[in-house]
Amino acid sequence: MSNNAATIEKTDVVLIGAGIMSATLGALLRQVQPDWSISLFERLDAAAAESSDPWNNAGTGHSALCELNYTPQNADGSVEIAKAIDINERFQVSRQFWSHAVENGILANPSNFINPIPHVSFTHGADGVEYLRKRQEALSRHPLFEGMEYINDKDEFARRLPLMSKGRDFSDPVALNWTDYGTDIDFGELTKELLAYLGKSGADIAFGHEVKNLTKQSDGSWLVKVRNLRTGKTRVIHAKFVFVGAGGGALPLLQKSGIKEISGFGGFPVSGLFLRCKNPALIAQHEAKVYGQASVGAPPMSVPHLDTRVINGERGLLFGPYAGWTPKFLKDGKNTDLFKSVKPNNLFSMLGVGVTELSLVNYLVGELLKSQAGRVDAMAEFLPRADGHDWDLIIAGQRVQVIRRKGAGGVLELGTAVVAAEDGTIAGLLGASPGASTCVSAMLDVMKRCFPREFGSWEPKLKEMVPSLGVKLSENQALFSEVWEWSQKALHLADANTPNHSGVASHA
């Protein structure tokens, strides 16, 4: 292809960003519409180098098995589980597509990207213990969470979590919600494999290329101006559809597009720091993703967790995250990102959040003032005998939380949001958690919203890939059992513990 700026290249679909979202959308479109041309542009020199990188991403397979912010306690003491059910439903959609992809050669050995790891919720103190009892009671009634255990026996705690029990004063009561059938996911590897499939199937994938501008044409198509960062030359791509899957870089690009749907949206950047264990003996003593409760005012991405990871076939152990702050929207971004994102149409949204989210501001200030010793002290809730010499500090990914207009001001939204033009010619994804874990569900939403004429003809193929498409698994236990068994086998997870459909175990 020509690098001459005067030459306009034509393609059906432009994907911006080489992360899990673009890779997923590209793979789905290639399956249902193999004759469409696809071009992907990534400003960095590697795939999944920002939020989808395994060290920048929680890797939980956010399925609401252990994340307590998805099951808040109501004023009357009951536990709200609607959000947990919705997120788990969406994760099941991802599992089904990955299973189809493995069986059809789109993805290679599934253990490269998904491995069984128990998902565990942890609290201490009388109130925390009672909350987990109610949470397990509420969730385990639903098919998606069947088999979740409630544990409040200190000996059982020590048997399952030996590293967390050493030096612990059990006069402070502890409790766990334990789910054996959780998974750890390397979204970096998953992204690379999906992009390799796209490349082999004829997509034009260009690294070191930054999208500089998006200009809508009178017929609804787009001119995408792209700069080769190595040569400085410019390419202009004429596309029928554009997807902005650029992580923290999505907001500025959608603003450049000029679509009215982005009006009022802003972004608040939050960076993450983790302590990564460098002591193999400690890593070997812990095999679980253990999530606690977030501090008051803290965003969901800062829920503390002691997290077993499997990356490149090797076990690792992380604790965190500790919040950091920079005005950058990407880890590899610029200090002017936040300033440049403030526009007349989102100014009041941004200012409104500054007033309503004082607890978040106070939390971030406290985190920024923490020393390394302070971070190790904060880990003592999980590891009473934590020693700073066993841990290195690493900088994890940059997340941009969504700010949305509300009334005269704005509100900080802690989740993901698909923003699509009314005519369906461009869409983008904003926000953070649950993010990657719900990538297939999110991209199916994009396809349904942006391709209403084609979607009906795609449905038979989509149902091959995602048999539960259009069905709530939480309301159809027979179908859930069927697709669960299929995905367990296809993803080589069948040897791991599976939901106990004959009843829920309890250790009290």
C-alpha positions in Angstrom: 0.0 0.0 0.0 1.1 3.5 -0.7 2.4 5.8 2.0 1.6 8.8 -0.1 -0.9 11.1 1.8 -2.6 12.0 -1.5 -3.6 8.4 -2.1 -6.8 7.4 -0.3 -6.9 3.7 0.6 -10.2 2.0 1.0 -11.3 -0.5 3.6 -14.6 -1.6 5.1 -13.6 -1.5 8.7 -11.0 0.5 10.6 -10.1 -0.7 14.1 -8.1 1.7 16.3 -5.9 0.1 19.0 -4.4 -3.3 19.2 -6.1 -4.3 22.5 -8.6 -7.0 23.5 -11.6 -5.0 22.3 -10.4 -4.4 18.7 -9.0 -7.9 18.5 -12.4 -9.4 19.6 -14.5 -7.2 17.3 -12.2 -8.0 14.4 -12.4 -11.7 15.0 -16.2 -11.6 15.3 -16.6 -9.6 12.1 -14.2 -11.9 10.2 -16.4 -14.9 11.2 -19.7 -13.4 10.2 -18.6 -11.3 7.2 -15.4 -12.8 5.8 -15.5 -10.7 2.6 -15.1 -7.4 4.5 -11.7 -5.7 4.5 -10.3 -4.8 7.9 -7.4 -2.4 8.8 -6.1 -2.0 12.3 -3.8 0.7 13.5 -1.8 0.7 16.8 0.5 3.6 17.8 2.8 1.4 19.8 5.1 -1.3 18.3 3.3 -4.3 19.9 -0.1 -5.7 20.5 -1.8 -5.5 24.0 0.9 -3.1 25.3 -1.4 -0.9 27.3 -4.5 -2.1 29.3 -4.6 -5.6 27.8 -1.0 -6.4 28.9 -1.1 -9.1 31.5 0.9 -7.0 34.1 -1.4 -4.0 33.4 -4.7 -6.0 33.7 -6.3 -7.7 36.7 -6.6 -10.9 34.7 -9.4 -12.0 37.0 -11.9 -12.9 34.3 -14.2 -10.5 36.2 -17.1 -12.8 36.7 -18.3 -11.3 40.0 -17.3 -14.5 41.9 -15.0 -12.6 44.2 -15.3 -8.8 43.5 -17.3 -7.4 46.5 -18.0 -4.1 44.8 -20.4 -5.9 42.5 -22.5 -7.1 45.5 -23.1 -4.1 47.7 -24.9 -4.3 51.0 -28.3 -2.5 51.2 -29.4 -0.3 54.0 -31.5 -3.1 55.3 -28.6 -5.5 55.5 -29.5 -7.5 52.5 -27.0 -8.0 49.7 -27.7 -6.7 46.2 -26.7 -9.3 43.5 -28.2 -8.0 40.3 -25.0 -6.5 39.0 -23.0 -9.6 39.9 -25.5 -11.7 37.9 -25.3 -9.4 34.9 -21.4 -9.4 34.8 -21.3 -13.1 35.2 -23.7 -13.5 32.3 -21.4 -11.4 30.2 -18.4 -13.4 31.1 -20.1 -16.6 30.1 -20.6 -15.1 26.7 -16.8 -14.6 26.5 -16.1 -18.2 27.6 -18.4 -19.5 24.8 -16.7 -17.5 22.1 -13.3 -18.5 23.3 -14.4 -22.2 23.3 -15.6 -21.9 19.7 -12.4 -20.1 18.8 -10.3 -22.9 20.3 -12.3 -25.6 18.5 -12.1 -23.8 15.2 -8.3 -23.0 15.2 -8.7 -19.3 15.8 -7.0 -19.7 19.2 -4.3 -22.2 20.1 -3.7 -24.1 23.3 -6.2 -22.5 25.8 -3.8 -22.9 28.7 -1.7 -20.2 27.0 -4.3 -17.7 28.1 -6.8 -19.2 30.6 -6.1 -21.3 33.7 -8.2 -22.5 36.7 -7.6 -20.5 39.9 -10.0 -20.3 42.8 -11.7 -16.9 43.2 -12.1 -15.9 46.9 -13.7 -13.0 48.8 -12.1 -12.2 52.1 -13.4 -10.1 55.0 -12.6 -9.8 58.7 -14.4 -8.4 61.7 -17.9 -9.3 62.8 -19.7 -7.1 60.2 -17.5 -8.4 57.4 -18.1 -12.0 58.4 -21.9 -11.6 58.5 -21.8 -9.8 55.1 -20.0 -12.7 53.4 -22.5 -15.2 55.0 -25.4 -13.2 53.5 -23.6 -12.8 50.2 -23.0 -16.5 49.7 -26.5 -17.3 50.8 -27.9 -14.8 48.1 -25.6 -15.8 45.3 -25.5 -19.6 45.7 -29.2 -19.8 45.0 -28.5 -18.8 41.4 -27.2 -21.3 38.8 -24.2 -19.1 37.8 -22.9 -19.1 41.4 -23.8 -22.6 42.5 -21.0 -24.2 44.5 -19.7 -21.1 46.2 -18.7 -21.9 49.7 -18.9 -19.9 52.9 -16.0 -20.5 55.2 -15.5 -19.0 58.7 -13.5 -21.7 60.4 -9.9 -20.6 61.1 -8.4 -24.1 60.6 -10.1 -24.4 57.2 -8.9 -20.8 56.4 -5.3 -21.8 57.3 -5.5 -25.0 55.2 -6.7 -23.2 52.1 -4.7 -19.9 52.5 -1.5 -20.8 54.4 0.3 -17.7 53.4 -2.5 -15.5 54.7 -2.8 -17.4 57.9 0.8 -17.1 59.1 1.0 -14.7 62.0 -2.7 -13.9 61.9 -4.6 -13.1 65.1 -7.7 -15.1 64.7 -9.4 -13.4 67.6 -10.5 -11.0 64.8 -13.0 -13.3 63.0 -12.4 -14.0 59.3 -14.6 -15.3 56.5 -14.3 -16.4 52.9 -16.6 -16.9 50.0 -14.7 -19.6 48.0 -15.3 -20.6 44.4 -13.1 -23.3 42.9 -14.1 -22.8 39.3 -12.6 -19.3 38.8 -10.0 -18.6 36.2 -6.9 -16.4 35.6 -6.8 -14.9 32.1 -3.8 -13.5 30.2 -5.6 -11.0 28.1 -2.3 -10.0 26.4 -1.8 -13.5 25.0 -5.5 -13.8 24.1 -5.2 -10.5 22.2 -2.1 -11.5 20.3 -3.6 -14.8 19.2 -6.8 -13.1 18.0 -4.7 -10.5 16.1 -2.6 -13.3 14.6 -5.8 -14.9 13.3 -6.9 -11.6 11.8 -3.6 -11.0 10.1 -3.6 -14.5 8.6 -7.1 -14.0 7.3 -6.0 -10.9 5.3 -6.5 -8.0 7.7 -4.0 -5.1 7.4 -2.4 -4.7 10.8 -0.1 -1.7 11.2 1.9 -1.1 14.3 3.7 2.2 15.0 0.8 4.0 13.3 -1.1 6.8 15.2 -4.6 7.9 14.1 -4.4 11.7 14.1 -7.9 12.6 12.8 -11.3 11.3 11.9 -13.4 13.2 9.4 -17.0 12.2 8.5 -18.0 12.3 4.9 -21.4 13.3 3.5 -22.3 9.6 2.8 -21.6 8.6 6.5 -18.2 7.1 5.7 -15.0 8.2 7.4 -11.6 9.5 6.3 -9.1 8.3 8.9 -5.8 10.2 8.9 -2.9 7.9 10.1 0.7 8.8 10.7 3.5 6.3 10.5 5.6 7.2 13.6 8.7 5.7 12.2 8.8 7.4 8.8 6.6 10.4 9.5 4.5 9.7 6.4 0.7 10.0 6.4 -1.9 7.6 5.2 -5.5 8.4 4.6 -8.0 5.6 4.9 -11.6 5.7 3.6 -13.7 3.4 5.9 -17.3 2.5 6.0 -17.1 1.8 9.8 -14.6 2.9 12.5 -14.2 1.3 16.0 -12.2 3.2 18.6 -10.8 0.6 20.9 -7.9 2.7 22.1 -8.3 2.4 25.9 -7.6 5.7 27.5 -7.0 7.2 24.0 -10.6 6.5 23.0 -12.1 9.7 24.5 -9.8 12.2 22.6 -10.4 10.4 19.3 -14.2 10.3 19.7 -14.0 14.0 20.5 -12.1 14.5 17.2 -14.8 12.7 15.3 -17.3 15.4 16.3 -20.2 12.9 16.9 -22.9 14.4 19.1 -23.1 11.3 21.3 -19.7 12.1 22.9 -20.9 15.5 24.1 -20.8 15.8 27.9 -18.4 12.8 28.3 -15.2 13.4 30.2 -12.5 11.2 31.7 -10.7 10.9 35.0 -7.3 9.1 34.8 -6.3 6.7 37.6 -3.1 4.7 37.5 -2.3 1.5 39.4 0.7 0.3 41.2 1.3 -3.3 42.4 3.7 -5.1 44.6 5.0 -8.1 42.7 6.4 -11.0 44.7 10.0 -12.0 43.9 10.3 -14.8 46.4 9.4 -18.2 44.7 8.8 -19.8 48.1 6.0 -17.4 48.9 4.5 -17.7 45.4 4.3 -21.4 45.8 2.3 -21.1 49.1 -0.6 -19.2 47.6 -2.9 -20.3 44.8 -6.0 -18.1 44.7 -7.3 -14.7 43.7 -8.3 -13.2 47.0 -10.3 -10.0 46.9 -11.1 -7.8 49.9 -13.2 -4.7 50.4 -12.3 -1.3 48.9 -11.5 1.7 51.2 -14.3 4.3 51.5 -14.1 6.6 48.4 -11.8 4.3 46.5 -12.7 3.4 42.9 -13.5 -0.3 42.1 -10.2 -0.8 40.3 -8.5 -0.3 43.7 -10.2 -3.2 45.5 -7.2 -4.8 47.3 -6.3 -8.3 46.2 -3.6 -10.9 46.6 -3.6 -12.4 43.2 -2.1 -15.5 41.7 -1.3 -14.9 38.0 -0.2 -17.3 35.3 1.8 -15.5 32.6 3.9 -17.3 30.0 3.2 -20.5 31.8 4.8 -19.2 35.1 3.1 -18.6 38.4 3.3 -15.1 39.8 1.9 -13.2 42.8 0.7 -9.6 43.0 -0.7 -7.5 45.7 -2.5 -4.2 45.2 -3.4 -2.1 43.6 -2.2 1.2 45.1 -3.7 4.1 43.2 -1.4 6.6 41.5 -2.3 9.7 39.5 -1.0 11.3 36.4 -2.8 13.5 33.9 -1.9 10.9 31.2 -4.8 8.9 29.6 -2.4 6.1 28.5 0.6 4.6 30.3 2.5 5.7 27.2 0.5 9.0 26.9 1.3 12.7 27.4 0.9 14.9 30.5 -1.4 17.2 28.4 -4.0 14.4 27.9 -6.4 15.4 30.6 -6.1 19.2 29.9 -6.7 18.6 26.2 -9.8 16.5 26.9 -11.6 19.4 28.6 -14.1 20.9 26.0 -16.9 23.4 26.3 -19.4 20.5 26.1 -17.9 18.6 29.0 -16.5 21.4 31.2 -19.5 21.3 33.7 -19.4 17.5 33.8 -15.8 17.6 34.8 -16.2 20.4 37.3 -19.3 18.7 38.8 -17.3 15.5 39.5 -14.6 17.6 41.3 -17.3 18.6 43.8 -19.2 15.3 44.2 -16.1 13.0 44.4 -14.2 14.6 47.2 -13.8 11.2 48.9 -12.1 9.9 45.8 -9.8 12.9 45.7 -8.9 12.4 49.4 -8.3 8.7 48.7 -5.9 9.5 45.9 -4.0 12.0 47.9 -3.5 9.5 50.7 -2.3 6.9 48.2 0.1 9.2 46.6 1.7 10.0 50.0 2.3 6.4 50.8 5.9 5.3 51.1 7.1 1.7 50.2 7.0 0.9 53.9 3.5 2.3 54.0 2.5 0.0 51.1 3.9 -3.0 52.8 2.0 -2.1 56.0 -1.2 -1.9 54.0 -0.6 -5.5 52.9 -0.6 -6.7 56.5 -4.4 -7.1 56.3 -3.8 -9.9 53.9 -0.3 -11.0 54.9 0.4 -10.3 58.5 4.1 -11.2 58.1 4.6 -9.2 54.9 8.3 -8.3 54.3 9.1 -5.5 51.9 12.3 -7.3 50.8 10.1 -10.0 49.1 8.3 -7.5 46.9 9.1 -5.1 44.0 6.9 -2.1 43.0 5.6 -2.2 39.4 3.5 0.3 37.5 0.4 -1.2 36.1 -2.1 0.1 33.6 -3.6 3.5 33.2 -7.4 3.6 33.4 -9.7 6.5 32.4 -12.9 6.4 34.4 -15.9 7.7 32.6 -17.4 11.1 33.5 -21.0 11.5 32.2 -23.2 14.5 32.3 -25.9 14.5 34.9 -28.2 17.5 35.3 -26.1 20.6 35.3 -23.0 18.8 36.4 -21.4 15.3 36.0 -21.0 11.9 37.7 -18.1 9.5 37.8 -19.2 6.2 36.3 -17.2 3.1 37.4 -17.7 0.7 34.5 -17.5 0.5 30.7 -19.7 2.4 28.2 -20.1 1.9 24.5 -20.6 5.2 22.7 -21.9 4.8 19.1 -23.1 7.4 16.5 -26.8 7.4 15.8 -26.1 6.2 12.2 -23.9 3.3 13.4 -20.8 4.4 11.4 -18.5 4.8 14.4 -18.4 3.4 17.9 -15.9 3.4 20.8 -15.5 2.0 24.2 -14.8 4.1 27.3 -14.1 3.2 30.9 -12.5 0.4 32.8 -13.6 -2.6 35.0 -15.1 -5.1 34.2 -13.6 -4.3 30.8 -11.7 -7.1 29.2 -13.7 -9.9 30.8 -16.9 -8.8 29.1 -15.2 -8.0 25.7 -17.3 -10.4 23.6 -20.6 -9.2 25.1 -19.5 -5.6 24.6 -18.5 -6.1 21.0 -21.7 -8.0 20.2 -23.5 -4.9 21.5 -21.5 -2.8 19.1 -22.4 -5.1 16.2 -26.1 -5.0 17.0 -26.2 -1.2 17.4 -24.0 -0.4 14.4 -25.0 -3.1 11.9 -28.8 -3.4 12.4 -29.4 -4.4 8.8 -26.8 -7.2 8.8 -27.2 -8.4 12.3 -30.3 -10.6 11.6 -28.4 -12.5 8.9 -25.4 -12.9 11.2 -27.4 -14.4 14.1 -27.2 -18.1 13.0 -23.4 -17.9 12.9 -23.2 -15.9 16.1 -25.3 -18.5 17.8 -22.9 -21.2 16.7 -20.1 -19.2 18.5 -22.3 -18.1 21.5 -25.1 -20.6 21.9 -26.7 -18.5 24.7 -27.0 -15.4 22.5 -30.2 -13.6 23.5 -30.9 -15.9 26.4 -30.3 -15.2 30.1 -28.4 -18.2 31.4 -29.4 -17.3 35.0 -33.0 -18.0 33.9 -32.2 -21.2 31.9 -30.3 -23.7 34.0 -30.4 -26.5 31.4 -28.7 -24.3 28.8 -26.2 -23.0 31.4 -25.2 -26.5 32.3 -24.8 -27.4 28.7 -22.6 -24.5 27.7 -20.6 -24.7 30.9 -19.7 -28.3 30.3 -18.8 -27.5 26.7 -16.6 -24.6 27.6 -14.9 -26.4 30.5 -13.8 -29.1 28.1 -13.0 -26.8 25.2 -10.8 -24.5 27.4 -9.2 -27.5 29.1 -10.6 -26.5 32.4 -12.6 -29.8 32.9 -10.1 -31.2 35.4 -10.6 -28.2 37.6 -13.3 -28.2 40.3 -16.6 -27.4 38.8 -19.9 -26.1 40.3 -21.4 -28.6 42.7 -24.9 -28.8 41.2 -26.1 -31.3 43.9 -25.8 -28.7 46.7 -23.6 -26.0 48.1 -20.8 -27.0 50.6 -20.4 -24.9 53.7 -17.7 -24.7 56.4 -19.0 -23.0 59.4 
